[in-house]
Amino acid sequence: MDYVDLAEQRKFDEAAMQKIPVFSSDKLLFDQYCLLPGQQQRTHTHEAEDKVYVVLQGEALFDIGGEREMLAEGTAVIARAGVPHGVRNESDSALVLLVAMAPKPANAS
């Protein structure tokens, strides 16, 4: 059985958001994103992949398809294929997200 202790895996860096691989298969990417206050994942688009974000710790300002919403712990949101999306930590505390993408992007390792 493959399993991961997510809390043990977390890391933060003052220089940039940390994208930490959790699981990967031919069909799926599953990562943990760790953002300090003020850090962000810039708005971008995946033409063929859906992306789901789950807020594990803190709160995040999501911009999905031009709609902006602050979401708290325990909330999930989807960015469907072709829809521009990004996330920013505008709070005073650390932010941890679980992020799943399917299908796995062709350019991902």
C-alpha positions, 0 to 999 in steps of 0.5 A: 500500500502506498501512503504519505504523511502529508504533514510530514511532507510539507515544506515552505520557502520564502522564495516561492510557493512549494509544489510537492508531489504526493502521487503520480500515475499515467492518469493523475497528478496529486500534489500538495502546494504550500504557500506563505503569505503573499505567495501565489500560483499565477493564473494559467490554463490547462487545455485538456486537464481538470484541476481540483484544489482542496484547502487543507489549512488556511484560506486562499483567494482563487481566481477561476474563470474570472470569478474571485472567491476567498475559500477556507479550510475544508473547501474544494473548488474545480478549474475545468479544462480550458478555464484560466485559474490561479490562487493566492495566499492573501492571509497572514498565515500559511496555506496548504492545498491538495491539488489533483489534475486529471488526466495527467498532463503530457508534459508532466514527469 
